[in-house]
Amino acid sequence: MTRDEEILTAAEKLFFERSFDGVGVDEIGKVAGTSGSAIYRHFPGKDSILAALFDKVLDTLLVRIGEPDEDPVADLEKLLRGFVGLARSHERLVAIWESSVRATHHFLQESDI
């Protein structure tokens, strides 16, 4: 496993257990077997770690659904099957995404007041 993968694995575990906002770069580094400051050699910051996790899972989804179908209904069915399969195989990332969406929604509601 590469250092990037170790960092992503550690971050996914910690984000799932304590939320994105509940984890610092130093903690990710400790779980990944490096220092927090060393993480910046691999990722510009915590946001980019989260983005890399989501990019990785979306790439997996694109590979699963394959090339576009001429039939839009068949395309949608492939997309839905791929997404459901992905959600089952990446439960932590789905939970992290859901939590971040809720936090963003809450922040937006609070800022409208």
Secondary structure, 3 states (H helix, E strand, C coil): CCHHHHHHHHHHHHHHHHCCCCCCHHHHHHHHCCCHHHHCCCCCCHHHHHHHHHHHHHHHHHHHHCCCCCCHHHHHHHHHHHHHHHHHHCHHHHHHHHHHHHHHHHHHHHHHC
